[in-house]
């Protein structure tokens, strides 16, 4: 439930400007998640979401983080918490997560801006990563496996 709720939070703030926790809470309630302000604050902190931009709206960590160390720390946490399996076909890497967790890991991957990643596509429990070549796909897998330990 928590992973799905956090995924909906990220989707919501990427889809439209959200400028307050109360506004976000109402949007979540409309989507079937009745959360307290304390739970919402915890989710925002865990996700690394911050207010920013010209409109003062919440920003996902990939957009908010100018600090590479923060983005890589978020990736380490996300890999440890959500990654369940890794497969590779040529330069394509497929990551498996629990239900609703792929968008959370996808945001962390995108925010880390790893040189081995050309792009990502995240579904509900699967992420497709495209690497520039087979060698860098293997390097990416080693990197992710190192983070999951």
Order of alpha helices (4+ residues) and beta strands (2+ residues): alpha-alpha-alpha-beta-beta-alpha-alpha-beta-beta-alpha-beta-beta-alpha
